[in-house]
Structures are given as structure tokens and as C-alpha cells.
Amino acid sequence: MEFDLSQQQSEVLASVRTLLSRHAGPDHLQELGGDAPAYAVALDDALEAAGFGTIGAEADGGPLVAALVVEEVARALGSVAFGARALVAVGLGVADLPRPIALVSATHRGPARFAADARTLLVVDPGSVRVVAPEPGTFSRVRSRFGFPF
């Protein structure tokens, strides 16, 4: 098993880090509302424009590279639903859904991360996933100190 990053993986991560230095981090979270930040639309758009949203489906990318990018976005405090898009939606072959995409459990009856901003919900049941397009304003934002918006 190879634990060192390939040259291509290192280049992808350097590229995403440069993008994140412009659109993520503690200062950006403060601009978005501090403890309960708003959705980082500019970061979401920048990741998409740079091709990171579908990198997991590309021959040069794949799920491992997508997971590495998701990890970098989280490390940089990106307030976006990037993992649901880059890993789950791409893995299911439905990456062309409207963003933001929120991942929710059909059995959970509480807050769901990014549901208030989502244009698409991936509702996970045991054994199936449904795609739901919520009406704008369906879910209210919950102010939270959990480190990410619900």
C-alpha cells in the first residue's frame, strides 16, 4: 500500500489550497457570520469553476483524490456542502444536480447540515437514496456553535 501522494495528487492539493487561501479560513467564516456562518456561495462557485466538484469522476482523479480535496476544504474551514457533492453525488452518478447538495438520513428528525441552503437533498434510506428538490425556505437555519451550519 502506497501512503505517499503521487505527483498528480500533490499538484491537485496545491491547487485547491491556493483556491482555499482566497475563499476559506477563519477570516472568511467571520465574514459569513462567525459561530453560525452562512453558506459560502463564493467558495462553492470557485470549487465548481476549478473543476473540483467532479474530480472524483475524472480518470485522473477518482474517489481518493476527491476525498483528499474534501479533507482540504474541511481543514480550511470551508462552509460548503462539498463532500456531499464531490463524494456522494459523484459516486451515485448524479453530480449534475443543482448545488448545494445536502445529505440527510430519512430516519433522522433533527437538523441536517446545509439543508437550509440546499437546492438538492440526497435522502438516504437503508438500501436506497432519493433525490429531493426542496422548495426555497423549506428549512430554517439553526444557529449553532457546533462549528458548521445546520
C-alpha positions as CSV (number, residue, x, y, z in Angstrom):
1,M,0.0,0.0,0.0
2,E,1.4,3.4,-1.0
3,F,0.9,6.2,1.6
4,D,2.9,8.9,-0.2
5,L,1.0,11.2,-2.5
6,S,1.7,11.0,-6.2
7,Q,2.9,14.0,-8.1
8,Q,-0.5,14.5,-9.6
9,Q,-2.2,14.3,-6.2
10,S,0.3,16.8,-4.7
11,E,-0.4,19.2,-7.6
12,V,-4.2,18.9,-7.1
13,L,-3.9,19.6,-3.4
14,A,-1.5,22.6,-4.0
15,S,-4.1,24.0,-6.5
16,V,-7.0,23.5,-4.1
17,R,-5.0,25.0,-1.2
18,T,-4.4,28.1,-3.3
19,L,-8.1,28.4,-4.1
20,L,-9.0,27.9,-0.4
21,S,-6.5,30.6,0.7
22,R,-8.6,33.1,-1.2
23,H,-12.1,31.8,-0.3
24,A,-11.9,30.0,3.1
25,G,-10.4,30.2,6.5
26,P,-11.2,31.8,9.9
27,D,-11.5,35.3,8.4
28,H,-14.0,34.2,5.8
29,L,-16.0,32.4,8.5
30,Q,-16.2,35.6,10.5
31,E,-17.4,37.5,7.3
32,L,-20.0,34.8,6.9
33,G,-21.4,35.2,10.4
34,G,-18.9,33.8,12.9
35,D,-20.1,31.0,15.1
36,A,-23.0,30.2,12.8
37,P,-21.7,31.2,9.3
38,A,-23.8,31.5,6.2
39,Y,-23.2,29.2,3.2
40,A,-20.0,30.2,1.4
41,V,-21.5,30.6,-2.1
42,A,-18.3,32.2,-3.5
43,L,-16.2,29.2,-2.3
44,D,-18.8,26.7,-3.7
45,D,-18.7,28.5,-7.1
46,A,-14.9,28.7,-7.1
47,L,-14.5,25.0,-6.4
48,E,-17.0,24.2,-9.2
49,A,-15.4,26.6,-11.7
50,A,-12.0,25.0,-11.0
51,G,-13.4,21.5,-11.7
52,F,-13.1,20.2,-8.1
53,G,-16.7,19.3,-7.8
54,T,-16.5,16.4,-10.2
55,I,-12.8,15.4,-9.8
56,G,-13.9,12.1,-8.4
57,A,-15.5,11.1,-11.7
58,E,-12.4,12.0,-13.8
59,A,-9.9,9.5,-15.0
60,D,-7.0,11.5,-13.4
61,G,-8.9,12.0,-10.2
62,G,-11.1,9.3,-8.7
63,P,-12.6,8.9,-5.2
64,L,-9.2,9.1,-3.4
65,V,-8.4,12.5,-4.9
66,A,-11.9,13.7,-4.3
67,A,-11.6,12.6,-0.6
68,L,-8.3,14.4,-0.3
69,V,-9.9,17.6,-1.7
70,V,-12.8,17.2,0.7
71,E,-10.4,16.9,3.6
72,E,-8.6,20.1,2.5
73,V,-11.9,22.0,2.3
74,A,-12.8,20.9,5.8
75,R,-9.3,21.7,7.1
76,A,-9.6,25.2,5.6
77,L,-13.0,25.7,7.4
78,G,-14.9,25.9,4.1
79,S,-18.6,26.4,4.9
80,V,-19.8,24.5,1.9
81,A,-21.6,21.2,1.2
82,F,-18.6,20.0,-0.8
83,G,-18.4,16.4,0.5
84,A,-22.0,15.6,-0.4
85,R,-21.3,16.8,-4.0
86,A,-17.8,15.5,-4.6
87,L,-18.1,12.1,-3.0
88,V,-21.7,11.1,-2.7
89,A,-23.4,12.7,-5.7
90,V,-20.4,11.9,-8.0
91,G,-20.3,8.3,-6.6
92,L,-24.0,7.9,-7.3
93,G,-23.6,9.3,-10.8
94,V,-25.9,12.3,-10.1
95,A,-23.3,15.0,-10.0
96,D,-25.3,17.3,-12.3
97,L,-27.8,18.0,-9.6
98,P,-28.4,21.7,-8.6
99,R,-26.0,22.8,-5.9
100,P,-25.7,23.0,-2.9
101,I,-26.4,19.3,-2.2
102,A,-27.2,18.3,1.4
103,L,-27.0,14.7,2.6
104,V,-29.7,13.7,5.0
105,S,-30.9,10.5,6.7
106,A,-34.5,9.5,6.2
107,T,-34.7,8.4,9.8
108,H,-33.2,11.5,11.4
109,R,-35.7,14.0,12.6
110,G,-33.3,16.8,13.6
111,P,-31.2,19.4,11.9
112,A,-29.3,18.5,8.8
113,R,-26.1,20.2,7.8
114,F,-26.6,22.6,4.9
115,A,-30.3,21.7,4.5
116,A,-31.3,25.4,4.8
117,D,-29.2,26.2,1.8
118,A,-29.7,23.1,-0.3
119,R,-31.2,23.1,-3.7
120,T,-31.0,19.3,-3.7
121,L,-31.3,16.8,-0.9
122,L,-29.9,13.3,-1.1
123,V,-32.2,11.4,1.3
124,V,-30.5,8.2,2.5
125,D,-32.7,5.2,3.5
126,P,-31.3,1.8,4.3
127,G,-30.7,0.4,0.8
128,S,-31.7,3.4,-1.2
129,V,-31.1,7.1,-1.9
130,R,-33.8,9.5,-3.1
131,V,-33.2,12.9,-4.7
132,V,-35.4,15.6,-3.4
133,A,-35.6,19.2,-4.6
134,P,-36.8,21.3,-1.6
135,E,-38.8,24.5,-2.1
136,P,-36.7,27.5,-1.1
137,G,-37.3,28.4,2.5
138,T,-38.4,24.9,3.5
139,F,-35.8,24.5,6.2
140,S,-34.8,27.2,8.6
141,R,-31.3,27.8,9.7
142,V,-30.4,26.7,13.2
143,R,-27.9,29.0,15.0
144,S,-25.3,26.6,16.3
145,R,-21.9,26.5,17.9
146,F,-21.1,23.1,16.5
147,G,-18.6,24.6,14.1
148,F,-20.8,24.2,11.0
149,P,-24.3,25.5,9.9
150,F,-27.3,23.2,10.1
